[in-house]
Each structure stands twice: as structure tokens, then as C-alpha cells.
Amino acid sequence: MTIAIFLGSLLAAMALGIPIAFSLLLCGAALMWHLDMFDAQILAQNVINGADSFPLLAVPFFMLAGEVMNAGGLSRRIVIFAMTLVGHIKGGLGYVAIVAAVMMAALSGSAVADAAALSALLLPMMVAAGHDKARSAGLLASASIIAPIIPPSIGFVIFGVAANVSISKLFMAGIAPGVLLAAALWLTWWWVARKEAVAVPARKSRAEVLAAFRDATFALVLPVIVVVGLKFGVFTPTEAAVVAAVYALLVSTLIYRELKLSQLYGLFLAAAKTTAVIMFLVAAAMVSAWLITVAQLPAQVVTLLQPLLDSPKLLMMAIMLLVMVVGTAMDMTPTILILTPVLMPIVKAAGIDPVYFGVLFIINNAIGLITPPVGTVLNTVAGVGKVSMDEVTRGVWPFMLAQFSVMFLMVLFPQIVMVPARWFYG
């Protein structure tokens, strides 16, 4: 009965068009009423406690870093550098998009920010070169969702707080899977674009490559600082976010000098608005998470899934399929906040490594950003690139299927994630 009230109240509120944060609060109120413990003060206190978390301070700083990088020329220089490396290969602009997406993922941690930057910079160039517009938009959308997987990742921060899992270990464990997803996109683009009659630009000289590298050096140094700093314990993930934001501001204003002081207010405001949405979602979700624990909902779910606990791979497969379905209708952050408190006790009962589960859970949620009909990243690419939603959806399918294939390969062979992860975080 408790499960029915939890799901029923949440889905009913969402079906009525109530924003997800308020739906979560209504769901929490419904559970409190069912448990005969309704108290507005307890509700309010849990909302406050939900946002009162030091690791969550990483969110506004990573959001600010992403905004500054796009406005300050760091993203553009990375795209130009990627173009000098692989732009001369047949279908080169697609490979440029993948390489640039991996580099930018190590800067911002936001799929939407990367999708906006890549679509604005590369989509017009790909269309002008003769690439299919829908396919190009689909590639850019798929490449953008590498951002929540390669550190720094806002998704890992939120999951780490919700699941009480080391954010530093999640960051380190996301590096290899992010690169594998990029490799899957590379092979898929080679397959779908091999018959396109597109003129290949001349190979850049070594001097041009070195010049582009020198120009992008300050942008490329940031992910090295973050990864090395986390691996050797120089700073925490929250401090890494501050380092990223301050570094991006200094480089954009003092070195590249593309960011004017008059622009800072707008960037701070944009980062604050996005942060406010995320933090309110987190605060509202913590009410439901606390009541889920009080109502012993995870224990009931564990009982339902008891037959699968002896087979971790089968359990992971079932969980991944569930998250895939949820991801078609819900954005990444609310999915993490709603499902994490329910799924983590099951994962622990089955003896699955929480870091391994967290990486696959975030990968699945990231791919959910390009699954129709909701697909936040699909909407971003469609809006920025002035492409219809139908075209982007048509173009994204082969790349999305390739990424899902890599994810299920990691379910079958956990060593793909955990062997490099243990090397990175020791």
C-alpha cells in the first residue's frame, strides 16, 4: 500500500502538470498523511535540511564555470584545436564534435551547456559542409551527454550526496566509461557517414596544430588540475568546483580577454537560476527520501526483488531497464533524487559496489537526456541549432543505441568500469 501511495501521488501530481519539485513535496505530504504523522513543521525542516549540504556547494560553482567557459572563449578554442587534429579525416567535423565534447566534458560537467555550445559552433559548419542536418544534430546531442560522466560531473555530485557515496571516487570511475562512450560514437559516426559525399578540408600543418594547441592550452589545463587534485587529495570535489570557476574567470578575463566585466552579472544570474532549480529539487526530494526510509519502502522493494538478489548482473539489468523507461519521461536530476533512496538498499543487499552502480546509473540517466519525448538535450540542440524536434529525434537513434550497447556491456562486464576506476583512485 505504501508503494502504491508513493507512486500514485507522485505520478498523479506530475500528470496534472505540477512541477516536479512541488510534486515531490505533495508526494511527501501524502506519505506523511498515510503514516498518520502529518506535520507541516517536519515537512519544512526536511526541506531545509535537504539543501543544507556542503558537497552540494559544488553545483553552483560548476554551473558558473560552464557559463564562463562558453562566454569566455574556452569552448571555442577547444573546438578549433579539435578541428586541427581530426578535421581533415573523411567525416572530420563529426570527429571534431566528439573530440571537442570529451574535452569540454572535462570542463563544465553540464550536458545542456555543452549541447548549446557545440550546436552553436559546429552544426552550421556541418550542414554547410554537406552533412545530413538531422544526423549531425543527433551526433551533437549524443556527444553532449558525455559531460555528466567525465569529471567534473554535476550528476555525480547529486548522486553522491543522495546515496552517501564518495564523490571523488565517482569522478575517477567516470573517466574510462566516458571515453568508451565517445569511442562508440566515433565508430557509429564512421558507419553512418561513410557514404556521404562531403568535401574533406586540407590537413592542417604541424605549425597550425601547435598554434591551436598553444591557444587552447589554458582551457586544456583545467581538467588536468581537477583530476590530479582529486587523485592526490589536494582538494575535495566542492573545492575543485571553486577552483574551476575561479580559473575560468581568470583565464577568460585576464588571458583571453573575451569576457567583459559587464557580462559577469548576466553569467552569475544564469548560473544562479539553474542552481536554484536544482537545489529546490534536491530539497524537495529529501522530504520524500526521509519518508521513504521511515515507511520502510526500500525493505518492501527488496522483498519484491528477492529472487534477483542472488544474481547481481540480472538485478543490474532489471534496474537499468527501469531507469531507461523512467528516463524517457523524466529529467536527470529528479530521476536521481527519486530513485536513489529506493534503489541503494537493493544494490547494497545484492553486494554490488556502490561506485560501480553510481557510474552506470548516471550513464543511464545521461542517455535519458536524449531519449524522446522529454530529452532536455534534444530540446536544447533543436532550439540552438534551429532544427525541428522530429529531425533531431530521427538523427539521434543510431548514436543513442550505440551508447546503450556500451552501458549494457558494462553491466555484463563490471571490470570495464572498476579496473580503471581502482587505478585512478588507488
ZIPE-V522771 format. One record per helix or strand of 3 or more residues. SS is the DSSP state (hx for helix, st for strand). FROM is the first residue (numbers start at 1). TO is the last residue. If there is no record, write none. Layout:
<<SS:FROM:TO> <SS:FROM:TO>>
//
This chain:
<<hx:2:15> <hx:20:34> <hx:40:51> <hx:57:71> <hx:74:86> <hx:92:105> <hx:111:129> <hx:133:144> <hx:154:163> <hx:167:193> <hx:206:231> <hx:237:255> <hx:261:294> <hx:297:304> <hx:306:308> <hx:312:327> <hx:332:349> <hx:354:370> <hx:376:385> <hx:389:412> <hx:415:425>>
//
